[in-house]
């Protein structure tokens, strides 16, 4: 998740508190020491309790090669120094330190029993939020396809998930007054049935066809385990 650091006109700075809430990380702001949920962006303790950070749309996960191709002027926040290969990461920084946890059936460290059995606890989902409405799309739904045309609370959406890279995006599939329906075309590209325009799902931009240059509105989305998503958003619906 990516959030704006501006709250009531003031820019805040944040750090990792080392604490968990509902088995998920809590951030803290340096100005008031309030604790914030990284899942919801809401302050759960302290002076700012109840305040909400503005969610910014982002790509939860994507390969560096694909990102760099679409955004060649990107600045990198930091790269671990490798003395043997300047400019490259150290091998131990590339490894997944949570590999064993991902492979196990464990759900967090609180030992709370999760009982929303609509999906398996460790099933990974694309979590989408639109105007206070939540919907989960299991990764397994995307086997053999990368896009789903759906509706969230009467809002037509295009949901994208690339199983190999983990790239995820949710777009409004309404352009002005025209509702578009999409089909897979190639990696990170889809075509709408109405105009046969090709769309880049990394940027949300039409790259070829009648609508070339148009851009789809993107909504916040997250790749997350079902048990965590359902605990924070028990009212969520599930795409079947």
N, C-alpha and C positions, 0 to 999 in steps of 0.2 A: 504494500500500500504506500502511496505517496500523498503527503498532506502539505497544505500551505502552513507556514510557520507564523502567519499573521493572525492575531487574535485581537479583536476590538481596536484595530488600528495600530497595534504594537507588534513588532517582530520579536518572537521568542526563539531561544536556542534550546535544544533538547539533548538528552543523553539516555543511556540504558540504565535503568534503576537496579537491575539484578533481581527484581521481584516479578512474580507471576500473578495473574488474575485469571481465573477460569482456564488454567493451564496454558496461558499465552503471555507473552512478554508485556511488561509495563514500561513505558518511557516516563521520563520526568523532565520538567522544564527547569532551566537554571534560574529563572527569575522568581518563581513562587514555590518551587519544589513540589508542585502538584504532580500527581501520577496520572498517566494517560494510557488508555488501551490502544495498542497498535492495530488491533482488529477493527475497532469501531471509530477510533479517533476521538473518543470522548474522555474527558477528565473524570476519574472515578474517586479521587481523593484529593483534598487540599483546597486552597483558595479558589482554584478554577473549577472545582467540582461541578459537573453538569454542562460545562462549556464544550462545544463541538468544533474540532478542526475541520476545515474545508478539504474534502477529498479531491485530489487532482488525478485526472486520468493518466494511466501509465500502462506499459507492457510488463506484466508480472515476471515473465521469464522469456529469454530469447538468446540465441547464439550470438556471440560477438560479431562473427562474420556477416550474418544477415543484418544485424543492426547497423554495422558500419557501412554496408552497401547502401542502405536507405538513408542514413544520416551521416555522411562522410565527414562533416565538420564537428562531430561529437567530441566533447571534452571528457576525459576519463577522470573520475574523482580521485582514485589512487591505484597504484600498482605496486605490489610488493617487489622489493629490489632483489634480483638474482645476480650475485656477483659473477657467476659464470656466463650468464647470458643477459647483458644489460637490456633493460626495457621489457623483460619478460617476468612473469610471476615465478616464484619459487614453487617447486612441485608440491610441497606440503600445504601450500595455500590453495591449491587447486582441488585437493581431495575433499570429499564430503565427510565432515566430522560427525554427521548424524546418520551415517549409512546404516548402522546396526539398528537404530531406532526406526528408521523408515521400513526396514525389513521385518520388524517385530510386530506383535499385535498390541503392544503397549500404547496407552492413550494418555500422554502427559505424565505428570508425577504426583497428582493429587489423589490418585487411587479412587476417584469418583467413578461410579458405574454409569456409563452412558446407555440410555435405554430408548433412544429414537432409532428404531430398527428399520426405518424406511430404506436405509442403506447400511452397508457394513461400516463400522466405526472408522477404519483406516482407508475407506474408499476416498480417493481424491476427486474433488469436484471443482468446477468453475463456479465461483460464487458471484452472482450479479445483483446489483441493487439499483432500483430506479424509483425515485420519489417515495422512499419508505417501503417499497415492496421488494422482497428478496426471493431469489430462485436459484436452485442448485442444478448444475449439469454434470453428471458423472463423467469422468474421463472415458469410461468404457463405452459411452454412447458414441464417442468420436472414432471408434475403430472402423476403418474403411471410409471415413469421411472426415472433413475438417470443419464443416459449417452446419449450423442448424438455424432454420427460420422458425421463429417462435414469437409469442406475445407475452409480455409481462405487464399485468394490469392494464390491458388495452393498448399498450405501447408495442408496436411491431419492432422486433429486434433481429439482428444477425449476430449469432454467437459463434465465435471462431476459437478452435483449439487445435494446435499442431502437436500430435502425440510425440514426435521425435524430439523436438526442441523444447516443448512445454510452453511455447508462445500462446498467449490467450488475448482475446479482445471481444468486446461487446459493442455493437454499433446500432444506432437507430436506423432502421431500414425504410425510413420515410424521407424522401427528398422533396421538399416543398409539399406538394399535395399528392405526389406519386409514391405509392407503396411498391417497393422492390422486393423481388424474391431471388435468392442467390443459389448458384450451384458451384461445386468445385470446378476449378480449371487447371491449376498447377500449384506447386508449393507457394503459399502466401498470396495466391491470386484466385479470385472468384469472378464469375460472370453473372450479371443480372439477366433474368429471363425477359424482362420487359424491353430492354434496349440493346441487349447483348454487349453492353459495356464491360470492360475488364477493370477490376478494382484491386488495388494493392492493400492487403489486410494489415500490413505493418504501419502504413501511414493513413489508411482509410481513404485514399485518394483514387479517383478514376484515372487510369493511365492510358486507356485506348477505347475509342468508340464515341458515340454521340454525347455522352456525359463527361468526356475527358476534362479534367481540371476540377470537377466537383469533388466535394469532400463530405464524408459521412460523419455525423456527430458520434463521438465515442463516449461510452459510459464506464464508470469504475468497475473493475472486475478483479478477482483474486483467485489464485490457485491455492486450495486449502483442503485439509482433511475434513471429512464429513462430520466427525464428532465435534470438532471445533466450530465449524460453521453453524451446526444445529444448536449448539449450546449458546452461542451469541445471538442467533436469530432463529429461535424455535418456531416462529411463524412462517418460516421459509417453505416454499413449495419445491417440488422436485420434478424435473423433466424426465419423462419416461419414453 
